[in-house]
Amino acid sequence: MSRLDKTLDDVRGLIEAAGFPVALHGDGAFRCRSVASLERAGADQLAFAKDERTLGSTETRAGAVVVPSATSRLAAHQLVCPDPFAAFVAVLRHIDRERRAEAAGVHSTAVVAESASVGADVSIGAGVTVRDEAEIGERTVLHPNSYVGRRSRIGSDCVLFPGVVVMEDVTLGERVTVHGGTVIGCDGYGYIQREGRHVKIPQVGTVEIGDDVEIGSQVTIDRAALDATVIGRGCKIGDLVHIAHNVTIGEQTLVVPTARIAGRATIGSGAVLAGAAGVADGVVVGDGAVIGGSSVTYRDVPAGAVVYGDPARPKTHQLRIEAVLNRLPQLERDLRRLLRRSADRDEND
Protein backbone atom coordinates (compact mmCIF):
# COMPACT_ATOMS: atom_id res chain seq x y z
CA MET A 1 0.00 0.00 0.00
CA SER A 2 1.27 3.50 -0.88
CA ARG A 3 1.16 5.22 2.53
CA LEU A 4 0.30 8.94 2.61
CA ASP A 5 -1.34 9.66 6.00
CA LYS A 6 -2.01 13.37 5.45
CA THR A 7 -5.04 15.63 5.69
CA LEU A 8 -6.54 17.12 2.55
CA ASP A 9 -5.20 20.51 3.64
CA ASP A 10 -1.72 18.96 3.72
CA VAL A 11 -2.24 17.37 0.30
CA ARG A 12 -3.41 20.67 -1.12
CA GLY A 13 -0.21 22.22 0.20
CA LEU A 14 1.89 19.57 -1.54
CA ILE A 15 0.16 20.21 -4.85
CA GLU A 16 0.45 23.99 -4.54
CA ALA A 17 4.14 23.68 -3.65
CA ALA A 18 4.63 21.81 -6.94
CA GLY A 19 3.22 24.82 -8.79
CA PHE A 20 -0.34 23.69 -9.53
CA PRO A 21 -3.43 25.72 -8.54
CA VAL A 22 -5.89 23.65 -6.52
CA ALA A 23 -9.23 24.28 -4.80
CA LEU A 24 -10.66 22.18 -1.99
CA HIS A 25 -14.31 21.11 -2.05
CA GLY A 26 -14.90 19.25 1.19
CA ASP A 27 -13.36 18.86 4.62
CA GLY A 28 -9.70 19.88 4.79
CA ALA A 29 -9.28 17.82 7.98
CA PHE A 30 -10.20 14.57 6.19
CA ARG A 31 -7.19 12.24 6.49
CA CYS A 32 -6.00 10.29 3.45
CA ARG A 33 -4.24 7.19 4.72
CA SER A 34 -2.90 6.15 1.31
CA VAL A 35 -3.43 6.48 -2.46
CA ALA A 36 -5.02 4.10 -4.94
CA SER A 37 -6.54 3.90 -8.40
CA LEU A 38 -10.01 5.36 -8.89
CA GLU A 39 -11.48 1.88 -9.35
CA ARG A 40 -9.93 0.33 -6.23
CA ALA A 41 -9.73 3.20 -3.78
CA GLY A 42 -11.46 2.84 -0.43
CA ALA A 43 -13.09 5.29 1.95
CA ASP A 44 -9.80 6.47 3.51
CA GLN A 45 -7.83 6.72 0.27
CA LEU A 46 -7.01 9.44 -2.27
CA ALA A 47 -7.46 8.81 -6.01
CA PHE A 48 -7.53 10.93 -9.15
CA ALA A 49 -9.60 11.23 -12.31
CA LYS A 50 -7.50 12.15 -15.34
CA ASP A 51 -10.34 13.81 -17.23
CA GLU A 52 -14.11 14.31 -17.36
CA ARG A 53 -14.65 11.12 -19.36
CA THR A 54 -12.85 9.02 -16.74
CA LEU A 55 -14.80 10.72 -13.98
CA GLY A 56 -18.12 10.02 -15.67
CA SER A 57 -17.43 6.39 -16.60
CA THR A 58 -15.81 5.04 -13.41
CA GLU A 59 -17.50 4.19 -10.14
CA THR A 60 -15.41 4.80 -7.05
CA ARG A 61 -15.55 4.46 -3.27
CA ALA A 62 -12.59 6.80 -2.77
CA GLY A 63 -12.81 9.14 0.20
CA ALA A 64 -11.14 11.94 -1.76
CA VAL A 65 -10.45 12.50 -5.46
CA VAL A 66 -8.31 14.93 -7.44
CA VAL A 67 -10.58 16.06 -10.29
CA PRO A 68 -10.44 18.47 -13.25
CA SER A 69 -13.64 20.22 -12.13
CA ALA A 70 -16.00 19.99 -9.17
CA THR A 71 -18.92 17.62 -9.64
CA SER A 72 -22.01 16.64 -7.68
CA ARG A 73 -21.73 13.06 -9.01
CA LEU A 74 -19.10 12.28 -6.37
CA ALA A 75 -19.83 11.92 -2.69
CA ALA A 76 -16.08 12.14 -2.08
CA HIS A 77 -14.12 15.20 -0.99
CA GLN A 78 -12.60 16.86 -4.04
CA LEU A 79 -9.35 18.62 -4.87
CA VAL A 80 -9.99 20.52 -8.09
CA CYS A 81 -6.98 21.10 -10.35
CA PRO A 82 -6.80 21.87 -14.10
CA ASP A 83 -4.21 19.08 -14.48
CA PRO A 84 -5.23 16.31 -12.06
CA PHE A 85 -2.64 13.84 -13.34
CA ALA A 86 0.28 16.23 -12.77
CA ALA A 87 -1.12 17.16 -9.36
CA PHE A 88 -1.40 13.50 -8.37
CA VAL A 89 2.16 12.88 -9.57
CA ALA A 90 3.29 15.61 -7.15
CA VAL A 91 1.65 13.61 -4.35
CA LEU A 92 3.27 10.39 -5.55
CA ARG A 93 6.66 12.08 -5.62
CA HIS A 94 6.23 13.02 -1.97
CA ILE A 95 5.30 9.43 -1.08
CA ASP A 96 8.28 8.12 -3.02
CA ARG A 97 10.72 10.46 -1.26
CA GLU A 98 9.34 9.51 2.15
CA ARG A 99 9.43 5.75 1.60
CA ARG A 100 12.95 5.79 0.16
CA ALA A 101 14.51 8.30 2.54
CA GLU A 102 17.88 7.17 3.92
CA ALA A 103 19.63 8.51 7.01
CA ALA A 104 22.88 10.35 6.37
CA GLY A 105 26.06 8.59 7.38
CA VAL A 106 28.55 5.92 6.36
CA HIS A 107 27.82 2.27 7.15
CA SER A 108 30.50 0.45 9.11
CA THR A 109 31.07 -2.03 6.27
CA ALA A 110 31.52 0.64 3.57
CA VAL A 111 35.02 1.35 2.26
CA VAL A 112 35.65 5.03 1.50
CA ALA A 113 39.14 6.07 0.39
CA GLU A 114 40.82 8.74 2.49
CA SER A 115 41.36 10.86 -0.62
CA ALA A 116 37.66 10.71 -1.61
CA SER A 117 35.53 13.82 -1.09
CA VAL A 118 32.12 13.23 0.49
CA GLY A 119 29.60 16.09 0.74
CA ALA A 120 27.22 16.92 3.56
CA ASP A 121 24.27 14.65 4.39
CA VAL A 122 25.44 11.82 2.13
CA SER A 123 24.17 8.30 2.86
CA ILE A 124 26.61 5.47 2.11
CA GLY A 125 25.16 2.01 2.64
CA ALA A 126 26.52 -1.39 3.56
CA GLY A 127 29.25 -2.78 1.34
CA VAL A 128 29.67 0.40 -0.72
CA THR A 129 33.12 1.16 -2.17
CA VAL A 130 34.23 4.70 -2.97
CA ARG A 131 37.69 4.75 -4.54
CA ASP A 132 40.55 7.25 -4.45
CA GLU A 133 39.87 10.87 -5.40
CA ALA A 134 36.19 10.19 -6.10
CA GLU A 135 33.73 12.99 -5.29
CA ILE A 136 30.25 12.46 -3.86
CA GLY A 137 27.92 15.47 -3.85
CA GLU A 138 25.67 16.64 -1.04
CA ARG A 139 22.61 14.58 -0.08
CA THR A 140 23.50 11.81 -2.51
CA VAL A 141 22.50 8.25 -1.55
CA LEU A 142 24.71 5.27 -2.37
CA HIS A 143 22.69 2.13 -1.67
CA PRO A 144 24.32 -1.12 -0.50
CA ASN A 145 27.00 -2.72 -2.66
CA SER A 146 27.28 0.16 -5.11
CA TYR A 147 30.72 1.13 -6.39
CA VAL A 148 32.27 4.47 -7.38
CA GLY A 149 35.62 4.27 -9.18
CA ARG A 150 38.71 6.41 -8.95
CA ARG A 151 38.35 10.09 -9.82
CA SER A 152 34.65 9.74 -10.65
CA ARG A 153 32.32 12.56 -9.68
CA ILE A 154 28.75 11.97 -8.50
CA GLY A 155 26.75 15.21 -8.22
CA SER A 156 24.39 16.36 -5.48
CA ASP A 157 21.02 14.71 -4.79
CA CYS A 158 21.87 11.61 -6.82
CA VAL A 159 20.68 8.09 -6.01
CA LEU A 160 22.63 4.95 -6.89
CA PHE A 161 20.54 1.88 -6.11
CA PRO A 162 22.03 -1.46 -4.99
CA GLY A 163 24.67 -2.99 -7.21
CA VAL A 164 25.31 0.06 -9.40
CA VAL A 165 28.87 0.27 -10.73
CA VAL A 166 30.38 3.60 -11.76
CA MET A 167 33.85 2.99 -13.13
CA GLU A 168 36.82 5.37 -13.02
CA ASP A 169 36.81 8.93 -14.42
CA VAL A 170 33.03 9.06 -14.94
CA THR A 171 30.92 12.17 -14.27
CA LEU A 172 27.28 12.16 -13.14
CA GLY A 173 25.49 15.50 -12.90
CA GLU A 174 22.99 16.67 -10.30
CA ARG A 175 19.84 14.70 -9.40
CA VAL A 176 20.81 11.61 -11.39
CA THR A 177 19.06 8.34 -10.49
CA VAL A 178 20.62 5.00 -11.45
CA HIS A 179 18.70 1.78 -10.77
CA GLY A 180 20.12 -1.53 -9.61
CA GLY A 181 22.67 -3.52 -11.55
CA THR A 182 23.60 -0.81 -14.03
CA VAL A 183 27.24 -0.38 -15.09
CA ILE A 184 28.48 3.02 -16.26
CA GLY A 185 31.93 3.36 -17.77
CA CYS A 186 32.65 -0.25 -18.70
CA ASP A 187 35.02 -0.69 -21.64
CA GLY A 188 33.66 -0.14 -25.12
CA TYR A 189 33.76 -3.10 -27.51
CA GLY A 190 36.81 -2.27 -29.60
CA TYR A 191 39.38 -4.60 -31.21
CA ILE A 192 41.70 -4.63 -34.20
CA GLN A 193 42.66 -7.77 -36.09
CA ARG A 194 46.39 -8.49 -36.44
CA GLU A 195 47.90 -11.79 -37.56
CA GLY A 196 44.70 -13.69 -36.90
CA ARG A 197 44.27 -12.31 -33.39
CA HIS A 198 41.82 -9.83 -31.86
CA VAL A 199 43.85 -7.09 -30.17
CA LYS A 200 42.00 -4.95 -27.66
CA ILE A 201 41.86 -1.19 -28.21
CA PRO A 202 42.21 0.36 -24.75
CA GLN A 203 39.17 2.50 -23.91
CA VAL A 204 40.73 5.54 -22.24
CA GLY A 205 37.85 8.03 -22.62
CA THR A 206 35.04 8.68 -20.18
CA VAL A 207 31.26 8.94 -19.69
CA GLU A 208 29.51 12.24 -18.98
CA ILE A 209 25.92 12.17 -17.76
CA GLY A 210 23.95 15.40 -17.45
CA ASP A 211 21.61 16.67 -14.75
CA ASP A 212 18.18 15.10 -14.09
CA VAL A 213 18.92 11.88 -15.97
CA GLU A 214 17.28 8.63 -14.86
CA ILE A 215 18.80 5.30 -15.86
CA GLY A 216 16.96 2.01 -15.44
CA SER A 217 18.13 -1.38 -14.19
CA GLN A 218 20.74 -3.55 -15.92
CA VAL A 219 21.81 -0.79 -18.31
CA THR A 220 25.34 -0.70 -19.73
CA ILE A 221 26.88 2.58 -20.84
CA ASP A 222 30.34 2.08 -22.33
CA ARG A 223 33.14 4.57 -21.86
CA ALA A 224 34.57 6.19 -24.98
CA ALA A 225 37.73 4.94 -26.63
CA LEU A 226 38.75 8.61 -26.73
CA ASP A 227 36.84 11.71 -25.58
CA ALA A 228 33.45 10.90 -23.97
CA THR A 229 30.19 9.00 -24.23
CA VAL A 230 27.62 11.72 -23.47
CA ILE A 231 24.07 11.46 -22.10
CA GLY A 232 22.32 14.86 -22.19
CA ARG A 233 20.34 16.59 -19.48
CA GLY A 234 16.90 15.19 -18.70
CA CYS A 235 17.26 11.93 -20.66
CA LYS A 236 15.34 8.90 -19.40
CA ILE A 237 16.98 5.54 -20.13
CA GLY A 238 14.89 2.37 -19.64
CA ASP A 239 15.90 -1.06 -18.33
CA LEU A 240 18.22 -3.37 -20.27
CA VAL A 241 19.48 -0.68 -22.64
CA HIS A 242 22.96 -0.82 -24.15
CA ILE A 243 24.74 2.41 -25.11
CA ALA A 244 28.07 1.79 -26.81
CA HIS A 245 31.28 3.79 -26.76
CA ASN A 246 31.43 7.36 -28.09
CA VAL A 247 27.65 7.65 -28.39
CA THR A 248 26.20 11.14 -27.91
CA ILE A 249 22.57 11.60 -26.81
CA GLY A 250 21.02 15.06 -26.70
CA GLU A 251 18.82 16.53 -24.00
CA GLN A 252 15.38 15.21 -22.99
CA THR A 253 15.58 12.11 -25.16
CA LEU A 254 13.68 8.93 -24.24
CA VAL A 255 15.38 5.56 -24.68
CA VAL A 256 12.77 2.89 -23.93
CA PRO A 257 13.72 -0.52 -22.40
CA THR A 258 15.83 -2.98 -24.43
CA ALA A 259 16.89 -0.38 -27.03
CA ARG A 260 20.50 -0.57 -28.19
CA ILE A 261 22.74 2.08 -29.67
CA ALA A 262 25.95 1.16 -31.48
CA GLY A 263 29.25 2.99 -31.26
CA ARG A 264 29.69 6.58 -32.45
CA ALA A 265 25.95 7.05 -33.04
CA THR A 266 24.51 10.49 -32.37
CA ILE A 267 20.95 10.88 -31.08
CA GLY A 268 19.45 14.37 -31.09
CA SER A 269 17.49 16.15 -28.39
CA GLY A 270 13.87 15.21 -27.76
CA ALA A 271 14.15 11.99 -29.77
CA VAL A 272 12.41 8.71 -28.87
CA LEU A 273 13.85 5.22 -29.27
CA ALA A 274 10.93 2.88 -28.62
CA GLY A 275 11.22 -0.58 -27.07
CA ALA A 276 13.91 -2.81 -28.64
CA ALA A 277 14.79 -0.14 -31.22
CA GLY A 278 18.30 -0.19 -32.60
CA VAL A 279 20.66 2.42 -34.05
CA ALA A 280 23.61 1.21 -36.11
CA ASP A 281 27.22 2.31 -35.83
CA GLY A 282 27.84 5.97 -36.64
CA VAL A 283 24.20 6.77 -37.52
CA VAL A 284 22.84 10.25 -36.78
CA VAL A 285 19.24 10.50 -35.49
CA GLY A 286 17.92 14.06 -35.66
CA ASP A 287 16.18 16.11 -32.99
CA GLY A 288 12.66 14.93 -32.23
CA ALA A 289 12.89 11.83 -34.43
CA VAL A 290 11.11 8.62 -33.41
CA ILE A 291 12.48 5.11 -34.00
CA GLY A 292 9.56 2.69 -33.68
CA GLY A 293 9.50 -0.40 -31.49
CA SER A 294 11.78 -3.25 -32.66
CA SER A 295 12.93 -1.07 -35.57
CA VAL A 296 16.57 -0.76 -36.59
CA THR A 297 17.97 2.17 -38.52
CA TYR A 298 21.14 1.74 -40.54
CA ARG A 299 20.96 5.20 -42.08
CA ASP A 300 20.71 8.74 -40.74
CA VAL A 301 17.21 9.80 -39.68
CA PRO A 302 16.16 13.44 -40.30
CA ALA A 303 14.95 15.62 -37.46
CA GLY A 304 11.28 15.03 -36.67
CA ALA A 305 11.00 11.90 -38.81
CA VAL A 306 9.09 8.81 -37.64
CA VAL A 307 10.53 5.51 -38.89
CA TYR A 308 9.54 1.87 -38.46
CA GLY A 309 10.73 -1.54 -39.54
CA ASP A 310 14.01 -3.36 -40.08
CA PRO A 311 15.52 -1.68 -41.96
CA ALA A 312 13.68 1.37 -40.64
CA ARG A 313 11.75 3.37 -43.25
CA PRO A 314 9.42 6.38 -43.06
CA LYS A 315 6.25 5.32 -41.28
CA THR A 316 3.84 5.77 -44.21
CA HIS A 317 6.19 3.87 -46.55
CA GLN A 318 6.57 1.03 -44.06
CA LEU A 319 2.81 0.77 -43.56
CA ARG A 320 2.30 0.44 -47.33
CA ILE A 321 4.90 -2.33 -47.42
CA GLU A 322 3.18 -4.16 -44.57
CA ALA A 323 -0.16 -3.82 -46.32
CA VAL A 324 1.30 -5.46 -49.43
CA LEU A 325 2.97 -8.19 -47.36
CA ASN A 326 -0.38 -9.06 -45.81
CA ARG A 327 -1.79 -9.55 -49.30
CA LEU A 328 1.08 -11.71 -50.57
CA PRO A 329 -0.73 -15.09 -50.28
CA GLN A 330 -3.62 -13.79 -52.39
CA LEU A 331 -1.25 -12.08 -54.82
CA GLU A 332 0.62 -15.38 -55.25
CA ARG A 333 -2.63 -17.20 -56.02
CA ASP A 334 -3.61 -14.53 -58.51
CA LEU A 335 -0.21 -14.69 -60.19
CA ARG A 336 -0.34 -18.49 -60.50
CA ARG A 337 -3.81 -18.19 -62.05
CA LEU A 338 -2.57 -15.65 -64.59
CA LEU A 339 0.43 -17.81 -65.45
CA ARG A 340 -1.82 -20.84 -66.05
CA ARG A 341 -4.09 -18.79 -68.31
CA SER A 342 -1.09 -17.49 -70.22
CA ALA A 343 0.27 -21.01 -70.62
CA ASP A 344 -3.16 -22.25 -71.88
CA ARG A 345 -3.30 -19.49 -74.49
CA ASP A 346 0.19 -20.33 -75.69
CA GLU A 347 -0.80 -23.98 -76.14
CA ASN A 348 -3.97 -23.03 -78.07
CA ASP A 349 -1.98 -20.76 -80.36
Wavefront OBJ file of the C-alpha trace (Angstrom):
o trace
v 0.000 0.000 0.000
v 1.266 3.502 -0.877
v 1.156 5.216 2.527
v 0.295 8.936 2.608
v -1.343 9.661 6.004
v -2.008 13.372 5.450
v -5.038 15.631 5.695
v -6.538 17.120 2.553
v -5.203 20.512 3.639
v -1.725 18.961 3.720
v -2.240 17.368 0.304
v -3.410 20.666 -1.122
v -0.211 22.217 0.198
v 1.894 19.569 -1.540
v 0.162 20.213 -4.849
v 0.452 23.985 -4.545
v 4.141 23.680 -3.649
v 4.626 21.814 -6.939
v 3.218 24.824 -8.792
v -0.339 23.690 -9.528
v -3.431 25.716 -8.541
v -5.890 23.647 -6.524
v -9.233 24.282 -4.796
v -10.655 22.182 -1.986
v -14.311 21.108 -2.055
v -14.900 19.249 1.187
v -13.357 18.862 4.623
v -9.702 19.875 4.795
v -9.279 17.824 7.981
v -10.197 14.571 6.187
v -7.189 12.240 6.493
v -6.003 10.294 3.452
v -4.239 7.186 4.720
v -2.902 6.146 1.305
v -3.432 6.483 -2.457
v -5.015 4.098 -4.938
v -6.540 3.897 -8.400
v -10.008 5.356 -8.890
v -11.477 1.875 -9.351
v -9.929 0.326 -6.235
v -9.728 3.202 -3.779
v -11.455 2.838 -0.435
v -13.085 5.291 1.948
v -9.805 6.468 3.514
v -7.828 6.720 0.271
v -7.008 9.441 -2.274
v -7.458 8.806 -6.010
v -7.526 10.934 -9.150
v -9.601 11.232 -12.307
v -7.501 12.150 -15.340
v -10.342 13.811 -17.232
v -14.114 14.306 -17.359
v -14.653 11.124 -19.364
v -12.851 9.021 -16.742
v -14.801 10.715 -13.983
v -18.117 10.021 -15.674
v -17.428 6.389 -16.604
v -15.811 5.043 -13.412
v -17.504 4.195 -10.141
v -15.412 4.803 -7.046
v -15.548 4.458 -3.269
v -12.593 6.804 -2.765
v -12.809 9.139 0.197
v -11.138 11.941 -1.761
v -10.452 12.497 -5.461
v -8.312 14.928 -7.443
v -10.581 16.055 -10.286
v -10.435 18.473 -13.255
v -13.641 20.217 -12.129
v -15.999 19.992 -9.171
v -18.922 17.622 -9.638
v -22.012 16.640 -7.682
v -21.731 13.061 -9.008
v -19.100 12.278 -6.373
v -19.831 11.917 -2.692
v -16.081 12.137 -2.081
v -14.123 15.197 -0.985
v -12.604 16.858 -4.043
v -9.355 18.618 -4.868
v -9.993 20.524 -8.092
v -6.976 21.096 -10.348
v -6.802 21.869 -14.103
v -4.206 19.083 -14.484
v -5.233 16.308 -12.063
v -2.635 13.840 -13.340
v 0.279 16.233 -12.769
v -1.125 17.157 -9.357
v -1.404 13.496 -8.373
v 2.159 12.880 -9.575
v 3.286 15.609 -7.151
v 1.655 13.614 -4.348
v 3.266 10.390 -5.548
v 6.663 12.078 -5.619
v 6.227 13.021 -1.968
v 5.305 9.433 -1.080
v 8.284 8.125 -3.024
v 10.717 10.461 -1.261
v 9.336 9.514 2.146
v 9.429 5.753 1.600
v 12.953 5.791 0.162
v 14.509 8.297 2.542
v 17.882 7.170 3.922
v 19.629 8.507 7.007
v 22.877 10.355 6.367
v 26.060 8.589 7.375
v 28.555 5.919 6.358
v 27.817 2.270 7.150
v 30.502 0.454 9.107
v 31.066 -2.033 6.267
v 31.518 0.637 3.574
v 35.023 1.353 2.261
v 35.649 5.031 1.499
v 39.140 6.070 0.394
v 40.818 8.742 2.492
v 41.357 10.859 -0.622
v 37.656 10.708 -1.612
v 35.533 13.815 -1.086
v 32.115 13.231 0.492
v 29.602 16.093 0.745
v 27.220 16.916 3.557
v 24.266 14.652 4.394
v 25.438 11.818 2.133
v 24.170 8.297 2.856
v 26.615 5.472 2.111
v 25.159 2.012 2.645
v 26.516 -1.394 3.557
v 29.254 -2.777 1.337
v 29.673 0.395 -0.718
v 33.116 1.158 -2.166
v 34.229 4.701 -2.975
v 37.694 4.747 -4.544
v 40.548 7.248 -4.453
v 39.867 10.869 -5.405
v 36.193 10.195 -6.096
v 33.732 12.989 -5.292
v 30.253 12.461 -3.857
v 27.922 15.474 -3.854
v 25.670 16.637 -1.043
v 22.607 14.577 -0.081
v 23.504 11.806 -2.509
v 22.504 8.250 -1.552
v 24.709 5.266 -2.372
v 22.687 2.130 -1.672
v 24.318 -1.116 -0.502
v 27.004 -2.720 -2.657
v 27.280 0.157 -5.114
v 30.724 1.135 -6.391
v 32.274 4.471 -7.380
v 35.615 4.273 -9.176
v 38.712 6.411 -8.946
v 38.347 10.089 -9.820
v 34.654 9.744 -10.653
v 32.318 12.558 -9.680
v 28.746 11.971 -8.496
v 26.749 15.206 -8.216
v 24.393 16.357 -5.477
v 21.018 14.707 -4.791
v 21.869 11.611 -6.824
v 20.684 8.092 -6.014
v 22.631 4.948 -6.895
v 20.545 1.876 -6.109
v 22.034 -1.457 -4.992
v 24.673 -2.991 -7.205
v 25.311 0.058 -9.404
v 28.868 0.272 -10.733
v 30.376 3.599 -11.762
v 33.854 2.994 -13.134
v 36.817 5.373 -13.021
v 36.809 8.935 -14.423
v 33.027 9.057 -14.944
v 30.924 12.165 -14.265
v 27.283 12.160 -13.140
v 25.488 15.502 -12.901
v 22.993 16.665 -10.301
v 19.838 14.697 -9.403
v 20.810 11.608 -11.394
v 19.061 8.344 -10.486
v 20.617 5.002 -11.448
v 18.701 1.785 -10.771
v 20.117 -1.530 -9.607
v 22.670 -3.524 -11.547
v 23.605 -0.810 -14.027
v 27.236 -0.383 -15.088
v 28.480 3.017 -16.261
v 31.926 3.356 -17.769
v 32.649 -0.249 -18.704
v 35.019 -0.692 -21.645
v 33.656 -0.141 -25.118
v 33.760 -3.096 -27.510
v 36.814 -2.268 -29.599
v 39.381 -4.603 -31.212
v 41.702 -4.632 -34.196
v 42.657 -7.775 -36.091
v 46.387 -8.495 -36.439
v 47.898 -11.786 -37.563
v 44.698 -13.688 -36.897
v 44.265 -12.308 -33.385
v 41.821 -9.830 -31.858
v 43.847 -7.094 -30.173
v 41.995 -4.953 -27.656
v 41.858 -1.185 -28.215
v 42.206 0.360 -24.746
v 39.174 2.495 -23.912
v 40.727 5.544 -22.244
v 37.852 8.026 -22.621
v 35.042 8.677 -20.183
v 31.263 8.942 -19.691
v 29.513 12.239 -18.983
v 25.915 12.169 -17.759
v 23.949 15.405 -17.452
v 21.606 16.672 -14.750
v 18.185 15.103 -14.094
v 18.920 11.881 -15.966
v 17.275 8.628 -14.858
v 18.803 5.299 -15.859
v 16.961 2.009 -15.437
v 18.132 -1.384 -14.188
v 20.737 -3.546 -15.924
v 21.814 -0.791 -18.309
v 25.342 -0.702 -19.727
v 26.883 2.584 -20.839
v 30.337 2.078 -22.330
v 33.142 4.567 -21.856
v 34.570 6.188 -24.975
v 37.729 4.945 -26.633
v 38.746 8.614 -26.729
v 36.840 11.706 -25.578
v 33.450 10.904 -23.974
v 30.193 9.000 -24.234
v 27.624 11.715 -23.467
v 24.071 11.462 -22.098
v 22.324 14.859 -22.187
v 20.344 16.595 -19.476
v 16.899 15.185 -18.698
v 17.257 11.927 -20.655
v 15.340 8.898 -19.403
v 16.976 5.536 -20.128
v 14.894 2.369 -19.643
v 15.903 -1.061 -18.333
v 18.224 -3.372 -20.272
v 19.477 -0.680 -22.644
v 22.965 -0.823 -24.146
v 24.735 2.407 -25.106
v 28.067 1.794 -26.812
v 31.275 3.795 -26.761
v 31.431 7.356 -28.089
v 27.647 7.650 -28.387
v 26.202 11.141 -27.913
v 22.571 11.595 -26.814
v 21.015 15.060 -26.702
v 18.820 16.530 -24.003
v 15.379 15.213 -22.989
v 15.583 12.109 -25.159
v 13.679 8.928 -24.244
v 15.383 5.556 -24.679
v 12.771 2.892 -23.925
v 13.719 -0.523 -22.402
v 15.831 -2.981 -24.432
v 16.886 -0.383 -27.031
v 20.501 -0.574 -28.192
v 22.742 2.080 -29.672
v 25.948 1.165 -31.480
v 29.247 2.989 -31.256
v 29.692 6.578 -32.454
v 25.951 7.052 -33.044
v 24.509 10.494 -32.372
v 20.955 10.877 -31.078
v 19.452 14.368 -31.091
v 17.485 16.153 -28.392
v 13.871 15.213 -27.759
v 14.147 11.991 -29.769
v 12.411 8.711 -28.868
v 13.854 5.225 -29.266
v 10.932 2.882 -28.615
v 11.222 -0.578 -27.071
v 13.908 -2.808 -28.635
v 14.787 -0.139 -31.217
v 18.300 -0.189 -32.604
v 20.655 2.420 -34.049
v 23.609 1.212 -36.112
v 27.225 2.305 -35.833
v 27.843 5.971 -36.639
v 24.198 6.771 -37.519
v 22.838 10.253 -36.778
v 19.244 10.499 -35.485
v 17.917 14.056 -35.656
v 16.183 16.107 -32.990
v 12.657 14.928 -32.227
v 12.890 11.829 -34.428
v 11.111 8.616 -33.408
v 12.478 5.111 -34.001
v 9.562 2.693 -33.682
v 9.496 -0.403 -31.493
v 11.780 -3.249 -32.658
v 12.935 -1.071 -35.568
v 16.574 -0.763 -36.594
v 17.972 2.170 -38.515
v 21.138 1.738 -40.539
v 20.962 5.198 -42.082
v 20.713 8.737 -40.736
v 17.208 9.805 -39.676
v 16.164 13.437 -40.299
v 14.947 15.622 -37.457
v 11.277 15.032 -36.674
v 11.000 11.898 -38.810
v 9.090 8.809 -37.639
v 10.531 5.514 -38.892
v 9.543 1.873 -38.464
v 10.730 -1.537 -39.535
v 14.014 -3.362 -40.083
v 15.520 -1.680 -41.955
v 13.681 1.370 -40.639
v 11.748 3.368 -43.247
v 9.424 6.385 -43.061
v 6.247 5.323 -41.279
v 3.840 5.773 -44.209
v 6.187 3.869 -46.547
v 6.572 1.027 -44.062
v 2.814 0.770 -43.556
v 2.300 0.438 -47.328
v 4.901 -2.332 -47.417
v 3.182 -4.156 -44.569
v -0.164 -3.823 -46.323
v 1.300 -5.461 -49.429
v 2.968 -8.191 -47.362
v -0.383 -9.064 -45.809
v -1.791 -9.552 -49.304
v 1.084 -11.712 -50.567
v -0.731 -15.086 -50.281
v -3.625 -13.788 -52.388
v -1.246 -12.075 -54.824
v 0.621 -15.378 -55.252
v -2.627 -17.204 -56.016
v -3.615 -14.526 -58.506
v -0.205 -14.691 -60.188
v -0.345 -18.487 -60.498
v -3.814 -18.191 -62.046
v -2.575 -15.649 -64.587
v 0.431 -17.811 -65.448
v -1.818 -20.840 -66.052
v -4.091 -18.793 -68.311
v -1.090 -17.490 -70.221
v 0.272 -21.015 -70.623
v -3.160 -22.248 -71.877
v -3.304 -19.486 -74.495
v 0.191 -20.330 -75.687
v -0.801 -23.983 -76.137
v -3.971 -23.034 -78.066
v -1.975 -20.756 -80.361
l 1 2 3 4 5 6 7 8 9 10 11 12 13 14 15 16 17 18 19 20 21 22 23 24 25 26 27 28 29 30 31 32 33 34 35 36 37 38 39 40 41 42 43 44 45 46 47 48 49 50 51 52 53 54 55 56 57 58 59 60 61 62 63 64 65 66 67 68 69 70 71 72 73 74 75 76 77 78 79 80 81 82 83 84 85 86 87 88 89 90 91 92 93 94 95 96 97 98 99 100 101 102 103 104 105 106 107 108 109 110 111 112 113 114 115 116 117 118 119 120 121 122 123 124 125 126 127 128 129 130 131 132 133 134 135 136 137 138 139 140 141 142 143 144 145 146 147 148 149 150 151 152 153 154 155 156 157 158 159 160 161 162 163 164 165 166 167 168 169 170 171 172 173 174 175 176 177 178 179 180 181 182 183 184 185 186 187 188 189 190 191 192 193 194 195 196 197 198 199 200 201 202 203 204 205 206 207 208 209 210 211 212 213 214 215 216 217 218 219 220 221 222 223 224 225 226 227 228 229 230 231 232 233 234 235 236 237 238 239 240 241 242 243 244 245 246 247 248 249 250 251 252 253 254 255 256 257 258 259 260 261 262 263 264 265 266 267 268 269 270 271 272 273 274 275 276 277 278 279 280 281 282 283 284 285 286 287 288 289 290 291 292 293 294 295 296 297 298 299 300 301 302 303 304 305 306 307 308 309 310 311 312 313 314 315 316 317 318 319 320 321 322 323 324 325 326 327 328 329 330 331 332 333 334 335 336 337 338 339 340 341 342 343 344 345 346 347 348 349
